[in-house]
Amino acid sequence: MKANQNNTENRSDCDRRKRKIPPLKYLILGGRRKRIRRKEDKNKLIILDVYSSSIFFMAILILAFSALDGLLTLHLISSGAIEINPFMSSLIDFNPRFYLTVKCIITIIGVIFLIVLRNYKSRLLCMPISKLLTTTALVFFIVIVYELYIILY
């Protein structure tokens, strides 16, 4: 009983588990949070700081697909096609290299958000955000296959 009293006296008033975002040093240098352990935390927004190799692979795949999509789009435009996205069309008109740079930066920002929020279950989409990584890669793959079909036939 006496040892238990000493433990509670040594504790600070703030509960470290209430912190939803890990300290920046863990996000940059690597941390310890690999998964959500408590059932009551499954539906909360909790950011983990250790990522699996499959998440890394999916992020690299999405970035590669985005760059390939950009290059194929430029090839199609040089062959007479038009870009239907007005924002991207204005970037292509301004400078094709700038278009590719902005497209990759937008994709990188999107992938970072998907990775950081991957354990959150979206009420709007009725699915975990982690499924959006796979869905994004699949959509890019379908777009690339379609662009290759247009180029080859």
Wavefront OBJ file of the C-alpha trace (Angstrom):
o trace
v 0.000 0.000 0.000
v 2.785 2.403 0.873
v 4.622 1.779 -2.456
v 1.399 2.573 -4.339
v 1.097 5.912 -2.541
v 4.653 6.847 -3.514
v 3.919 6.082 -7.188
v 0.868 8.328 -7.287
v 2.712 11.111 -5.516
v 5.502 11.029 -8.122
v 3.103 11.295 -11.083
v 2.429 14.561 -12.846
v -1.092 15.785 -13.501
v -0.961 15.440 -17.287
v -1.773 12.090 -18.868
v 0.699 11.363 -21.681
v -1.859 9.089 -23.368
v -4.135 12.050 -24.093
v -1.606 13.385 -26.602
v -2.885 12.465 -30.052
v 0.120 13.658 -32.021
v 3.530 12.267 -31.080
v 6.366 14.713 -30.471
v 8.033 15.926 -33.672
v 11.299 14.181 -32.791
v 9.526 10.804 -33.001
v 8.003 11.614 -36.399
v 11.382 12.677 -37.812
v 13.823 10.350 -36.065
v 11.507 7.389 -35.632
v 9.414 6.529 -32.667
v 7.781 3.714 -30.817
v 4.076 3.810 -31.675
v 3.508 0.961 -34.137
v -0.196 0.319 -33.674
v -3.229 1.303 -31.660
v -3.470 -1.034 -28.684
v -6.680 -0.094 -26.888
v -10.120 -0.885 -28.297
v -11.530 2.444 -27.153
v -8.837 4.240 -29.188
v -9.676 2.497 -32.493
v -12.233 5.153 -33.509
v -10.124 8.115 -32.434
v -7.622 10.063 -34.476
v -4.285 8.813 -33.186
v -1.133 9.407 -35.186
v 1.445 6.638 -35.087
v 5.122 7.221 -35.720
v 6.381 3.826 -36.939
v 5.417 2.789 -40.461
v 5.475 -0.605 -42.134
v 7.384 -1.354 -45.301
v 4.091 -1.923 -47.152
v 3.051 1.673 -46.393
v 6.421 2.887 -47.698
v 6.067 0.742 -50.843
v 2.541 2.042 -51.486
v 3.717 5.661 -51.101
v 6.593 5.141 -53.553
v 4.248 3.382 -55.994
v 1.760 6.268 -55.889
v 4.532 8.818 -56.442
v 5.941 6.831 -59.370
v 2.468 6.443 -60.907
v 1.848 10.179 -60.512
v 5.098 11.070 -62.287
v 4.388 8.555 -65.074
v 0.858 9.937 -65.427
v 2.322 13.429 -65.776
v 4.795 12.342 -68.448
v 2.129 10.426 -70.390
v -0.184 13.447 -70.156
v 2.520 15.664 -71.660
v 3.068 13.129 -74.443
v -0.656 13.011 -75.197
v -0.894 16.811 -75.216
v 1.994 17.021 -77.684
v -0.018 14.621 -79.866
v -3.100 16.857 -79.843
v -4.989 15.850 -76.695
v -6.200 18.420 -74.170
v -5.992 18.503 -70.393
v -9.510 18.738 -68.942
v -8.354 19.930 -65.500
v -8.194 23.733 -65.880
v -5.597 24.174 -63.112
v -3.229 21.588 -64.579
v -3.912 22.891 -68.090
v -2.783 26.372 -67.063
v 0.379 24.895 -65.497
v 1.150 22.980 -68.708
v 0.635 26.156 -70.750
v 2.935 28.050 -68.391
v 5.763 25.467 -68.319
v 5.642 21.653 -68.674
v 8.476 21.121 -66.172
v 6.731 23.350 -63.652
v 3.557 21.296 -64.259
v 5.406 18.069 -63.436
v 6.968 19.618 -60.323
v 3.643 20.917 -58.999
v 1.913 17.609 -59.790
v 4.542 15.675 -57.828
v 4.457 18.125 -54.899
v 0.655 17.898 -54.676
v 0.890 14.102 -54.763
v 3.583 14.056 -52.062
v 1.475 16.255 -49.776
v -1.561 14.043 -50.355
v 0.395 10.853 -49.660
v 1.832 12.322 -46.455
v -1.677 13.138 -45.227
v -2.911 9.643 -46.119
v -0.001 8.043 -44.267
v -0.310 10.208 -41.170
v -4.081 9.686 -40.989
v -4.060 6.056 -42.102
v -5.486 4.696 -38.829
v -8.427 7.072 -38.770
v -11.791 5.695 -39.887
v -13.604 8.264 -41.992
v -17.298 8.586 -41.214
v -17.840 10.250 -44.578
v -16.269 7.391 -46.554
v -17.278 4.669 -44.050
v -13.818 3.143 -44.325
v -10.345 3.493 -42.836
v -8.125 6.068 -44.516
v -5.505 3.327 -45.008
v -7.706 1.891 -47.765
v -7.329 5.166 -49.656
v -3.615 4.498 -50.211
v -4.443 1.324 -52.124
v -7.383 2.985 -53.881
v -5.212 5.916 -54.976
v -2.582 3.567 -56.412
v -5.304 1.594 -58.219
v -6.849 4.746 -59.721
v -3.445 5.947 -60.950
v -2.808 2.485 -62.453
v -6.137 2.569 -64.317
v -5.427 6.082 -65.631
v -1.971 5.004 -66.834
v -3.378 1.933 -68.596
v -5.977 4.164 -70.268
v -3.306 6.667 -71.375
v -1.130 3.859 -72.758
v -4.172 2.478 -74.609
v -4.762 5.897 -76.223
v -1.075 6.209 -77.182
v -0.755 2.705 -78.625
v -4.094 2.490 -80.442
l 1 2 3 4 5 6 7 8 9 10 11 12 13 14 15 16 17 18 19 20 21 22 23 24 25 26 27 28 29 30 31 32 33 34 35 36 37 38 39 40 41 42 43 44 45 46 47 48 49 50 51 52 53 54 55 56 57 58 59 60 61 62 63 64 65 66 67 68 69 70 71 72 73 74 75 76 77 78 79 80 81 82 83 84 85 86 87 88 89 90 91 92 93 94 95 96 97 98 99 100 101 102 103 104 105 106 107 108 109 110 111 112 113 114 115 116 117 118 119 120 121 122 123 124 125 126 127 128 129 130 131 132 133 134 135 136 137 138 139 140 141 142 143 144 145 146 147 148 149 150 151 152 153
